[in-house]
Amino acid sequence: MSQAPLLGLEDLRTEFATPRGVVRAVDGVDLSVDAGETLAIVGESGSGKSVTALSVLRLFTRADRARVSGRIIWRDRDGAAVDLAALDERRLRNIRGSDIAVVFQDPSASLNPVFSIGAQIREAVRRHHPRTDAAARAVELLRDVGIADPERRVDAFPHQLSGGMRQRAMIAIALACAPRLLIADEPTTALDVTIQAQIMRLLAELKRRHGMALLFITHDLALVSEIADRVAVMYAGQVVETGPVDAVLRQPAHPYTRALLACRPVRRYRDDAPDDRILETIPGAPPRPGAIPRGCRFAPRCAAVVAACRSVEAVGLEASGDGRSVRCLRWRETP
């Protein structure tokens, strides 16, 4: 009998009330993350990746006017199933930062500029583990994430640190209470390529060392291939393909997944211009959340579209036989 997943999303839907009506940014997402596993969620901007991650802990302000429905099943430390979507705010605060922690893409916007890095780490420790020596824990965590001279850096303010060091400090805060799941929402987007690689190695090492699961949000397929065990591809608020990362990236089944992979910069040679770099693009643009097309949401941009695709939406995710699932009427027919 297989072990229940650490986190399971069942028919997750997230809506926002806007002056033009209700907009559904996440529409019927079913996903799971096993203990110790890395699940990557990938897709274009606006596909619903970050909203899915934020919905897990309902990290929305009152001004967002968000409504989360469906089931968000979390396995607590005793193995009991808890529906995070049904928890009141007080009980959910006990899980945020303790069992499930988040690292956002822009540390400059996430760190409080008027408090030192150490103060912000100590606050997280004291909130969930009041008997722990918070000062010593702060120094230990900065050392753990690779910040040199942590005894001195612990008193630094965010503006006194480089972008890479600020992101390491954010990771230290997230790890303060030894979470079982770390949600990393595009944590390397604002960093240059060299620092990006360092942060990715750090996340992989910390995951291995602490035995935690990782939900990794990104639009970069190269990062997915480096860090993930499984990948979920999102488009227009839905998961269109999911499965083991090697299988999905080597033999994508959904036309959107294939189109994303074709957009990667790869050197190709032509007789008339042997050094040209040809970059493929996906025609058109993702649909606006308030103007979702009927049938398959990718149909207006799909090279394999037929009439049925524009009138019938593939219901659920159909297993492809190799541990993958795909939301497409024609995935067996298309190469």
C-alpha positions in Angstrom: 0.0 0.0 0.0 1.5 3.3 -1.1 2.1 6.0 1.5 -0.3 9.0 1.5 1.3 12.2 0.0 2.6 14.9 2.3 0.4 17.5 0.5 -2.5 16.8 -1.8 -4.5 19.4 -3.8 -7.9 18.2 -4.8 -10.0 20.3 -7.2 -8.3 23.5 -6.0 -9.9 26.6 -7.3 -8.9 30.2 -6.5 -11.1 33.1 -7.5 -10.6 36.9 -7.2 -13.5 39.4 -7.0 -12.7 42.3 -9.4 -14.6 45.3 -10.6 -15.3 43.4 -13.8 -16.5 40.3 -12.1 -15.1 37.1 -10.5 -11.8 35.9 -12.1 -10.8 32.3 -11.6 -7.0 32.1 -11.6 -6.7 28.5 -10.5 -9.4 26.1 -11.9 -9.6 22.5 -10.7 -6.0 21.7 -9.9 -5.2 18.2 -8.6 -1.6 17.7 -7.4 0.4 15.9 -4.8 3.8 16.2 -3.2 5.4 13.2 -1.4 7.6 13.5 1.6 11.2 14.3 0.5 10.1 14.9 -3.1 10.6 17.9 -5.3 7.7 18.8 -7.5 8.2 21.6 -10.0 5.3 23.6 -11.4 6.2 25.3 -14.7 4.4 27.5 -17.2 4.2 30.9 -18.7 3.5 34.0 -16.6 -0.1 34.1 -15.7 -0.6 30.3 -15.9 -1.5 30.1 -12.2 1.7 28.7 -10.8 2.3 31.3 -8.0 -1.5 31.5 -7.1 -1.5 27.8 -6.7 1.4 28.0 -4.2 -0.1 31.0 -2.4 -3.4 29.1 -2.1 -1.9 26.3 -0.1 -1.4 28.6 2.9 -4.0 31.2 1.8 -1.3 33.9 1.6 -3.7 36.6 0.3 -4.5 39.9 1.8 -8.0 41.2 2.4 -7.5 43.6 -0.5 -7.0 40.6 -2.8 -10.6 39.5 -2.3 -9.6 35.9 -2.9 -11.7 32.8 -2.4 -10.0 29.4 -2.2 -12.1 26.2 -2.5 -11.5 22.5 -2.9 -9.4 20.4 -0.6 -5.8 21.0 0.5 -4.9 17.9 2.4 -1.8 18.1 4.7 -0.3 15.2 6.6 0.7 16.5 10.0 3.6 15.1 12.0 1.3 12.4 13.5 0.2 11.3 10.1 -3.3 12.7 10.4 -4.9 14.4 7.4 -5.7 18.1 7.8 -7.7 20.1 5.3 -5.9 23.4 5.2 -8.7 25.0 3.2 -11.1 24.4 6.1 -8.8 25.6 8.9 -9.5 28.9 10.7 -6.8 31.6 10.5 -5.4 30.9 14.0 -4.8 27.2 13.3 -3.3 28.0 9.9 -0.8 30.4 11.4 0.6 27.5 13.5 1.4 25.7 10.3 2.7 28.7 8.3 6.4 29.0 8.8 6.6 25.9 11.0 5.5 22.9 8.9 5.3 24.7 5.6 7.6 27.6 4.7 7.8 29.9 1.7 10.7 31.6 -0.2 9.5 34.3 -2.6 11.2 35.5 -5.7 12.1 39.0 -4.6 13.8 39.1 -1.2 14.0 42.9 -1.3 10.2 43.0 -1.2 9.9 40.2 1.3 12.4 41.3 4.0 11.5 44.1 6.4 14.0 46.9 5.6 13.9 48.3 9.2 14.9 45.1 11.0 18.2 43.3 10.9 18.4 39.8 9.3 19.0 38.3 12.7 15.9 39.9 14.2 13.7 38.6 11.4 15.1 35.0 11.9 14.7 35.3 15.7 11.1 36.4 15.2 10.3 33.2 13.2 12.0 31.0 15.8 10.3 32.6 18.8 6.9 32.5 17.1 6.9 28.7 16.8 9.6 27.5 19.2 9.7 30.0 22.2 12.1 27.8 24.3 14.8 27.7 21.6 17.8 30.0 21.9 16.7 32.2 19.0 20.0 34.2 18.9 22.1 31.1 18.5 19.7 29.6 16.0 19.9 32.7 13.8 23.7 32.5 13.6 23.5 28.7 12.9 21.0 29.2 10.1 23.0 31.9 8.4 26.0 29.6 8.5 23.8 26.7 7.2 22.8 28.7 4.1 26.4 29.6 3.3 26.7 33.2 4.5 30.3 33.9 5.6 31.0 35.5 9.0 27.4 34.8 10.3 28.2 36.3 13.7 28.7 39.7 12.1 26.2 39.4 9.3 23.4 38.5 11.7 23.2 42.2 12.6 23.2 43.4 9.0 20.1 45.1 7.5 18.7 43.9 4.1 20.1 46.9 2.2 23.6 46.0 3.4 23.5 42.6 1.7 23.8 41.6 -2.0 20.9 40.1 -3.8 22.3 36.6 -3.5 22.9 37.1 0.3 19.4 38.5 0.8 17.9 35.4 -0.9 20.1 33.2 1.3 18.8 35.1 4.3 15.2 34.5 3.1 16.0 30.8 2.9 17.4 30.9 6.4 14.2 32.5 7.7 12.1 29.8 5.9 14.3 27.0 7.5 14.1 28.5 11.0 11.5 26.0 12.2 12.7 23.0 10.2 9.7 22.8 7.8 8.6 19.6 6.2 7.7 21.4 3.0 9.4 24.4 1.4 7.6 26.3 -1.3 10.1 28.2 -3.4 8.3 30.6 -5.7 10.7 31.5 -8.5 13.5 32.1 -5.9 16.2 32.9 -8.5 14.3 35.2 -10.9 15.9 38.4 -9.7 19.4 37.0 -9.6 22.2 36.8 -12.2 23.1 33.4 -13.7 26.1 32.8 -11.4 24.2 33.5 -8.2 21.2 31.6 -9.5 23.3 28.5 -9.9 24.6 28.9 -6.3 21.0 29.2 -4.9 19.9 26.2 -6.8 22.8 24.1 -5.4 22.0 25.4 -2.0 18.3 24.4 -2.2 19.2 20.9 -3.4 21.7 20.5 -0.6 19.4 21.8 2.1 16.6 19.6 0.9 18.9 16.5 1.0 20.3 17.5 4.4 17.0 18.2 6.1 14.9 15.6 4.3 12.2 18.1 3.4 9.9 18.2 0.4 10.2 21.1 -2.1 7.5 22.7 -4.2 9.4 24.6 -6.8 7.7 27.3 -8.9 9.5 28.4 -12.1 9.2 29.2 -15.8 12.7 27.9 -16.5 12.7 24.4 -17.8 16.5 24.1 -17.4 16.1 24.5 -13.6 13.3 21.9 -13.6 15.6 19.3 -15.2 18.2 20.0 -12.6 16.2 19.9 -9.4 12.8 18.2 -9.8 11.7 14.6 -9.4 8.3 15.3 -11.0 6.9 18.2 -13.0 3.5 19.7 -13.4 2.9 21.9 -16.5 0.2 24.6 -16.0 -1.7 26.6 -18.6 -4.5 29.1 -18.0 -5.1 27.9 -14.4 -5.1 24.2 -15.1 -2.5 21.4 -15.0 -2.2 20.1 -18.5 0.5 17.5 -18.0 2.3 16.0 -15.0 4.7 13.1 -14.4 8.3 12.1 -13.8 10.6 15.0 -14.9 12.7 12.8 -17.3 9.7 11.4 -19.0 7.9 14.7 -19.5 10.9 16.6 -20.7 12.2 13.9 -23.0 8.8 12.8 -24.5 6.2 15.5 -23.8 2.6 14.4 -24.4 0.7 17.7 -24.3 1.1 20.1 -27.3 1.7 23.0 -24.8 4.6 21.1 -23.1 6.1 20.4 -26.5 5.8 24.1 -27.4 7.5 25.2 -24.2 10.4 22.8 -24.8 10.7 24.1 -28.4 11.1 27.6 -27.1 14.4 26.8 -25.3 17.4 28.5 -27.0 19.2 25.7 -28.8 21.9 26.2 -31.5 20.7 25.0 -34.8 22.4 25.2 -38.2 21.1 26.2 -41.6 22.9 26.0 -44.9 22.8 29.7 -45.5 23.7 30.8 -41.9 25.5 28.1 -40.0 25.9 30.2 -36.9 22.3 31.4 -36.6 20.5 30.9 -33.4 16.8 30.1 -34.2 14.5 30.7 -31.3 11.0 29.2 -31.6 8.0 31.0 -30.1 4.4 30.0 -29.3 2.0 32.0 -31.5 -0.6 34.2 -29.8 -0.8 34.8 -26.0 -2.3 33.0 -23.0 -6.0 33.8 -22.5 -7.0 36.5 -20.1 -8.4 35.0 -16.8 -11.8 36.6 -17.5 -11.9 35.5 -21.2 -11.2 31.7 -21.1 -12.0 30.1 -24.5 -14.5 27.2 -24.7 -13.1 23.7 -25.0 -9.3 23.3 -24.7 -7.7 26.5 -23.3 -4.6 26.0 -25.5 -6.6 25.4 -28.7 -6.2 29.0 -30.1 -2.4 28.5 -30.0 -2.1 24.8 -30.8 -0.6 23.5 -34.0 -2.5 20.2 -33.6 -6.0 21.6 -33.0 -9.1 20.1 -34.5 -12.7 21.2 -34.4 -13.5 19.0 -31.3 -10.7 20.8 -29.3 -12.6 24.1 -29.6 -15.9 22.6 -28.2 -14.9 19.9 -25.8 -12.7 20.3 -22.8 -10.7 17.2 -21.8 -12.2 16.3 -18.5 -9.7 15.4 -15.8 -6.2 14.2 -16.5 -5.9 11.0 -18.5 -3.1 8.6 -17.5 -0.6 8.1 -20.3 0.8 4.7 -19.0 4.3 5.8 -17.9 3.4 7.6 -14.6 2.2 10.7 -16.4 -1.2 12.3 -16.9 -2.2 14.7 -19.7 -5.2 16.9 -20.4 -5.6 16.6 -24.1 -8.2 15.0 -26.4 -5.5 14.1 -29.0 -2.4 13.3 -27.1 -2.3 9.7 -28.4 -2.5 10.9 -32.0 0.0 13.7 -32.0 3.8 13.0 -32.3 
